[in-house]
Amino acid sequence: MSRHVLAPTSDIPPGSRKLFTVKGRPIAIFNLEGDFFGMLNRCPHQGGSLCEGVVTGLVLSSNPGEYTYARKGEIIRCPWHGWEFDIRTGQSYCDPERIRTKAYPVDTASGATVIEGPYVAETVPLQVEENYIIVDV
């Protein structure tokens, strides 16, 4: 698995998402209240772009006629056919036992850490001011 620096954390404010291509893979990065999650931007049903879907929650029912709304902002709905996936895990809510989309581990690191990383490059003095999003592929 290789690590890739994607963008400053400020590029994806809480409640938003952004699409990246990493090693030829379309990966959607979501910011859920300051926690970042990555998933393959392809619905396993027919390949719809999950990043273009509606972010929603779950309607739960313990008894007929009784409903509660939970996990607001943690579920992505495919724009093509409405299949729903947990942004945190990639788990499907259409067929949880068999279907999921690929989830990628995402981390954040300070700019100073990114500069010190295992990269070989010509360097110049600079000042680090932000944190960056890093995905493991």
CYANA upper distance limits for C-alpha pairs under 8 A (distance plus 0.5 A):
  1 MET  CA    136 ASP  CA      6.69
  1 MET  CA    137 VAL  CA      5.86
  2 SER  CA    136 ASP  CA      6.24
  2 SER  CA    137 VAL  CA      6.14
  3 ARG  CA    134 ILE  CA      7.11
  3 ARG  CA    135 VAL  CA      6.35
  3 ARG  CA    136 ASP  CA      5.21
  3 ARG  CA    137 VAL  CA      7.05
  4 HIS  CA     22 VAL  CA      8.12
  4 HIS  CA    134 ILE  CA      6.04
  4 HIS  CA    135 VAL  CA      6.08
  4 HIS  CA    136 ASP  CA      7.11
  4 HIS  CA    137 VAL  CA      8.28
  5 VAL  CA    114 VAL  CA      8.22
  5 VAL  CA    132 TYR  CA      7.40
  5 VAL  CA    133 ILE  CA      6.64
  5 VAL  CA    134 ILE  CA      5.11
  5 VAL  CA    135 VAL  CA      7.35
  6 LEU  CA     20 PHE  CA      8.03
  6 LEU  CA    132 TYR  CA      7.56
  6 LEU  CA    133 ILE  CA      6.07
  6 LEU  CA    134 ILE  CA      6.28
  6 LEU  CA    135 VAL  CA      7.80
  7 ALA  CA     11 ASP  CA      7.08
  7 ALA  CA    132 TYR  CA      5.94
  7 ALA  CA    133 ILE  CA      6.00
  7 ALA  CA    134 ILE  CA      8.26
  8 PRO  CA     12 ILE  CA      8.34
  8 PRO  CA    130 GLU  CA      6.87
  8 PRO  CA    131 ASN  CA      6.16
  8 PRO  CA    132 TYR  CA      4.50
  8 PRO  CA    133 ILE  CA      6.47
  9 THR  CA     13 PRO  CA      7.80
  9 THR  CA    108 THR  CA      8.13
  9 THR  CA    130 GLU  CA      7.85
  9 THR  CA    131 ASN  CA      6.15
  9 THR  CA    132 TYR  CA      5.51
  9 THR  CA    133 ILE  CA      6.14
 10 SER  CA    130 GLU  CA      8.24
 10 SER  CA    131 ASN  CA      8.35
 12 ILE  CA     16 SER  CA      6.36
 12 ILE  CA     17 ARG  CA      6.50
 12 ILE  CA     18 LYS  CA      7.10
 12 ILE  CA     30 PHE  CA      8.01
 12 ILE  CA     31 ASN  CA      6.91
 13 PRO  CA     17 ARG  CA      8.39
 13 PRO  CA     31 ASN  CA      7.01
 13 PRO  CA     34 GLY  CA      8.27
 14 PRO  CA     31 ASN  CA      5.45
 14 PRO  CA     32 LEU  CA      6.17
 14 PRO  CA     33 GLU  CA      5.47
 14 PRO  CA     34 GLY  CA      6.15
 15 GLY  CA     30 PHE  CA      7.84
 15 GLY  CA     31 ASN  CA      6.04
 15 GLY  CA     32 LEU  CA      6.01
 15 GLY  CA     33 GLU  CA      7.00
 15 GLY  CA     73 GLY  CA      7.66
 16 SER  CA     30 PHE  CA      6.55
 16 SER  CA     31 ASN  CA      6.22
 16 SER  CA     32 LEU  CA      8.20
 17 ARG  CA     28 ALA  CA      7.22
 17 ARG  CA     29 ILE  CA      5.95
 17 ARG  CA     30 PHE  CA      4.80
 17 ARG  CA     31 ASN  CA      6.68
 17 ARG  CA     51 CYS  CA      7.53
 18 LYS  CA     28 ALA  CA      6.21
 18 LYS  CA     29 ILE  CA      5.90
 18 LYS  CA     30 PHE  CA      7.23
 18 LYS  CA     51 CYS  CA      7.73
 19 LEU  CA     26 PRO  CA      7.32
 19 LEU  CA     27 ILE  CA      6.32
 19 LEU  CA     28 ALA  CA      4.96
 19 LEU  CA     29 ILE  CA      6.80
 19 LEU  CA     41 ASN  CA      8.22
 19 LEU  CA     51 CYS  CA      7.20
 20 PHE  CA     26 PRO  CA      6.31
 20 PHE  CA     27 ILE  CA      5.77
 20 PHE  CA     28 ALA  CA      6.74
 20 PHE  CA     29 ILE  CA      8.08
 21 THR  CA     25 ARG  CA      5.75
 21 THR  CA     26 PRO  CA      5.03
 21 THR  CA     27 ILE  CA      6.46
 22 VAL  CA     26 PRO  CA      7.05
 22 VAL  CA     27 ILE  CA      7.41
 22 VAL  CA    137 VAL  CA      8.22
 25 ARG  CA     40 LEU  CA      7.83
 26 PRO  CA     40 LEU  CA      6.54
 26 PRO  CA     41 ASN  CA      5.88
 26 PRO  CA     42 ARG  CA      8.15
 27 ILE  CA     38 GLY  CA      6.86
 27 ILE  CA     39 MET  CA      6.09
 27 ILE  CA     40 LEU  CA      5.19
 27 ILE  CA     41 ASN  CA      5.67
 28 ALA  CA     38 GLY  CA      6.07
 28 ALA  CA     39 MET  CA      5.94
 28 ALA  CA     40 LEU  CA      6.73
 28 ALA  CA     41 ASN  CA      5.90
 28 ALA  CA     50 LEU  CA      8.15
 28 ALA  CA     51 CYS  CA      6.28
 29 ILE  CA     36 PHE  CA      7.18
 29 ILE  CA     37 PHE  CA      6.11
 29 ILE  CA     38 GLY  CA      4.97
 29 ILE  CA     39 MET  CA      7.23
 30 PHE  CA     36 PHE  CA      6.07
 30 PHE  CA     37 PHE  CA      5.74
 30 PHE  CA     38 GLY  CA      6.83
 30 PHE  CA     87 ILE  CA      7.95
 31 ASN  CA     35 ASP  CA      6.05
 31 ASN  CA     36 PHE  CA      5.13
 31 ASN  CA     37 PHE  CA      7.13
 32 LEU  CA     36 PHE  CA      6.76
 32 LEU  CA     37 PHE  CA      8.24
 32 LEU  CA     73 GLY  CA      7.84
 32 LEU  CA     74 GLU  CA      7.65
 36 PHE  CA    106 VAL  CA      6.66
 36 PHE  CA    107 ASP  CA      7.54
 36 PHE  CA    108 THR  CA      8.48
 36 PHE  CA    133 ILE  CA      8.37
 37 PHE  CA     87 ILE  CA      7.26
 37 PHE  CA     88 ARG  CA      6.43
 37 PHE  CA    103 ALA  CA      8.21
 37 PHE  CA    104 TYR  CA      7.63
 37 PHE  CA    105 PRO  CA      7.40
 37 PHE  CA    106 VAL  CA      6.16
 38 GLY  CA     87 ILE  CA      8.19
 38 GLY  CA     88 ARG  CA      8.40
 38 GLY  CA    103 ALA  CA      6.23
 38 GLY  CA    104 TYR  CA      5.38
 38 GLY  CA    105 PRO  CA      7.00
 38 GLY  CA    106 VAL  CA      6.62
 38 GLY  CA    135 VAL  CA      7.91
 39 MET  CA     87 ILE  CA      7.81
 39 MET  CA     90 GLY  CA      7.06
 39 MET  CA    101 THR  CA      7.33
 39 MET  CA    102 LYS  CA      6.07
 39 MET  CA    103 ALA  CA      4.74
 39 MET  CA    104 TYR  CA      6.03
 40 LEU  CA    101 THR  CA      6.84
 40 LEU  CA    102 LYS  CA      5.78
 40 LEU  CA    103 ALA  CA      6.90
 40 LEU  CA    104 TYR  CA      8.05
 41 ASN  CA     48 GLY  CA      8.30
 41 ASN  CA     49 SER  CA      5.90
 41 ASN  CA     50 LEU  CA      5.61
 41 ASN  CA     51 CYS  CA      6.53
 42 ARG  CA     47 GLY  CA      5.26
 42 ARG  CA     48 GLY  CA      6.01
 42 ARG  CA     49 SER  CA      5.72
 42 ARG  CA     50 LEU  CA      6.39
 42 ARG  CA    101 THR  CA      7.85
 43 CYS  CA     47 GLY  CA      5.08
 43 CYS  CA     48 GLY  CA      5.55
 43 CYS  CA     49 SER  CA      7.01
 43 CYS  CA     50 LEU  CA      6.65
 43 CYS  CA     78 CYS  CA      7.10
 43 CYS  CA     83 TRP  CA      8.39
 43 CYS  CA    101 THR  CA      7.09
 44 PRO  CA     99 ILE  CA      7.93
 44 PRO  CA    100 ARG  CA      7.69
 44 PRO  CA    101 THR  CA      6.74
 45 HIS  CA     83 TRP  CA      8.45
 48 GLY  CA     78 CYS  CA      6.76
 48 GLY  CA     79 PRO  CA      7.16
 48 GLY  CA     80 TRP  CA      6.34
 49 SER  CA     53 GLY  CA      7.56
 49 SER  CA     78 CYS  CA      7.36
 49 SER  CA     79 PRO  CA      7.64
 50 LEU  CA     76 ILE  CA      7.37
 50 LEU  CA     77 ARG  CA      7.45
 50 LEU  CA     78 CYS  CA      5.66
 50 LEU  CA     79 PRO  CA      7.42
 52 GLU  CA     78 CYS  CA      8.03
 52 GLU  CA     79 PRO  CA      6.96
 53 GLY  CA     76 ILE  CA      6.62
 53 GLY  CA     77 ARG  CA      5.65
 53 GLY  CA     78 CYS  CA      5.43
 53 GLY  CA     79 PRO  CA      5.08
 54 VAL  CA     76 ILE  CA      6.27
 54 VAL  CA     77 ARG  CA      5.76
 54 VAL  CA     78 CYS  CA      7.74
 54 VAL  CA     79 PRO  CA      7.51
 55 VAL  CA     73 GLY  CA      6.03
 55 VAL  CA     74 GLU  CA      7.31
 55 VAL  CA     75 ILE  CA      6.06
 55 VAL  CA     76 ILE  CA      5.00
 55 VAL  CA     77 ARG  CA      6.82
 56 THR  CA     72 LYS  CA      6.30
 56 THR  CA     73 GLY  CA      5.35
 56 THR  CA     74 GLU  CA      6.90
 56 THR  CA     75 ILE  CA      5.64
 56 THR  CA     76 ILE  CA      6.69
 56 THR  CA     77 ARG  CA      7.80
 57 GLY  CA     69 TYR  CA      7.20
 57 GLY  CA     70 ALA  CA      6.28
 57 GLY  CA     71 ARG  CA      5.40
 57 GLY  CA     72 LYS  CA      4.52
 57 GLY  CA     73 GLY  CA      5.93
 57 GLY  CA     74 GLU  CA      6.37
 57 GLY  CA     75 ILE  CA      5.82
 58 LEU  CA     69 TYR  CA      6.13
 58 LEU  CA     70 ALA  CA      5.67
 58 LEU  CA     71 ARG  CA      6.52
 58 LEU  CA     72 LYS  CA      7.50
 58 LEU  CA     75 ILE  CA      7.77
 59 VAL  CA     67 TYR  CA      6.92
 59 VAL  CA     68 THR  CA      6.15
 59 VAL  CA     69 TYR  CA      5.13
 59 VAL  CA     70 ALA  CA      6.88
 60 LEU  CA     67 TYR  CA      6.02
 60 LEU  CA     68 THR  CA      5.71
 60 LEU  CA     69 TYR  CA      6.75
 60 LEU  CA     70 ALA  CA      7.59
 61 SER  CA     65 GLY  CA      8.17
 61 SER  CA     66 GLU  CA      6.11
 61 SER  CA     67 TYR  CA      5.12
 61 SER  CA     68 THR  CA      6.89
 62 SER  CA     66 GLU  CA      7.15
 62 SER  CA     67 TYR  CA      7.86
 63 ASN  CA     67 TYR  CA      8.32
 71 ARG  CA     75 ILE  CA      7.94
 74 GLU  CA     86 ASP  CA      6.68
 74 GLU  CA     87 ILE  CA      6.07
 74 GLU  CA     88 ARG  CA      7.63
 75 ILE  CA     84 GLU  CA      6.90
 75 ILE  CA     85 PHE  CA      6.06
 75 ILE  CA     86 ASP  CA      5.28
 75 ILE  CA     87 ILE  CA      6.04
 76 ILE  CA     84 GLU  CA      6.08
 76 ILE  CA     85 PHE  CA      5.86
 76 ILE  CA     86 ASP  CA      7.05
 76 ILE  CA     87 ILE  CA      6.78
 77 ARG  CA     82 GLY  CA      5.74
 77 ARG  CA     83 TRP  CA      6.01
 77 ARG  CA     84 GLU  CA      4.85
 77 ARG  CA     85 PHE  CA      7.01
 78 CYS  CA     82 GLY  CA      5.32
 78 CYS  CA     83 TRP  CA      5.72
 78 CYS  CA     84 GLU  CA      6.80
 83 TRP  CA     92 SER  CA      7.93
 83 TRP  CA     93 TYR  CA      7.74
 83 TRP  CA     94 CYS  CA      6.57
 84 GLU  CA     92 SER  CA      6.34
 84 GLU  CA     93 TYR  CA      5.90
 84 GLU  CA     94 CYS  CA      7.01
 85 PHE  CA     90 GLY  CA      6.03
 85 PHE  CA     91 GLN  CA      5.85
 85 PHE  CA     92 SER  CA      4.96
 85 PHE  CA     93 TYR  CA      6.40
 85 PHE  CA    100 ARG  CA      7.69
 85 PHE  CA    101 THR  CA      8.03
 86 ASP  CA     90 GLY  CA      5.55
 86 ASP  CA     91 GLN  CA      5.72
 86 ASP  CA     92 SER  CA      7.03
 86 ASP  CA     93 TYR  CA      8.08
 87 ILE  CA     91 GLN  CA      8.39
 88 ARG  CA    103 ALA  CA      8.23
 89 THR  CA    103 ALA  CA      6.38
 90 GLY  CA    100 ARG  CA      5.83
 90 GLY  CA    101 THR  CA      5.32
 90 GLY  CA    102 LYS  CA      6.46
 90 GLY  CA    103 ALA  CA      5.79
 91 GLN  CA     96 PRO  CA      6.71
 91 GLN  CA     99 ILE  CA      7.37
 91 GLN  CA    100 ARG  CA      5.01
 91 GLN  CA    101 THR  CA      7.09
 92 SER  CA     96 PRO  CA      5.40
 92 SER  CA     99 ILE  CA      6.01
 92 SER  CA    100 ARG  CA      5.37
 92 SER  CA    101 THR  CA      7.87
 94 CYS  CA     99 ILE  CA      8.18
 95 ASP  CA     99 ILE  CA      6.13
 96 PRO  CA    100 ARG  CA      7.66
104 TYR  CA    135 VAL  CA      7.30
104 TYR  CA    136 ASP  CA      6.89
104 TYR  CA    137 VAL  CA      7.16
105 PRO  CA    135 VAL  CA      6.47
105 PRO  CA    136 ASP  CA      6.06
105 PRO  CA    137 VAL  CA      8.31
106 VAL  CA    133 ILE  CA      7.61
106 VAL  CA    134 ILE  CA      6.25
106 VAL  CA    135 VAL  CA      4.97
106 VAL  CA    136 ASP  CA      6.89
107 ASP  CA    133 ILE  CA      6.61
107 ASP  CA    134 ILE  CA      5.72
107 ASP  CA    135 VAL  CA      6.83
108 THR  CA    131 ASN  CA      7.03
108 THR  CA    132 TYR  CA      6.05
108 THR  CA    133 ILE  CA      5.18
108 THR  CA    134 ILE  CA      6.17
109 ALA  CA    113 THR  CA      6.62
109 ALA  CA    114 VAL  CA      7.03
109 ALA  CA    131 ASN  CA      6.03
109 ALA  CA    132 TYR  CA      6.06
109 ALA  CA    133 ILE  CA      7.29
109 ALA  CA    134 ILE  CA      7.73
110 SER  CA    114 VAL  CA      6.91
110 SER  CA    128 VAL  CA      8.42
110 SER  CA    130 GLU  CA      6.91
110 SER  CA    131 ASN  CA      4.76
110 SER  CA    132 TYR  CA      6.72
111 GLY  CA    115 ILE  CA      6.72
111 GLY  CA    128 VAL  CA      5.70
111 GLY  CA    129 GLU  CA      7.24
111 GLY  CA    130 GLU  CA      6.31
111 GLY  CA    131 ASN  CA      5.89
111 GLY  CA    132 TYR  CA      6.92
112 ALA  CA    116 GLU  CA      6.89
112 ALA  CA    128 VAL  CA      6.45
113 THR  CA    117 GLY  CA      6.67
114 VAL  CA    132 TYR  CA      8.29
115 ILE  CA    119 TYR  CA      8.44
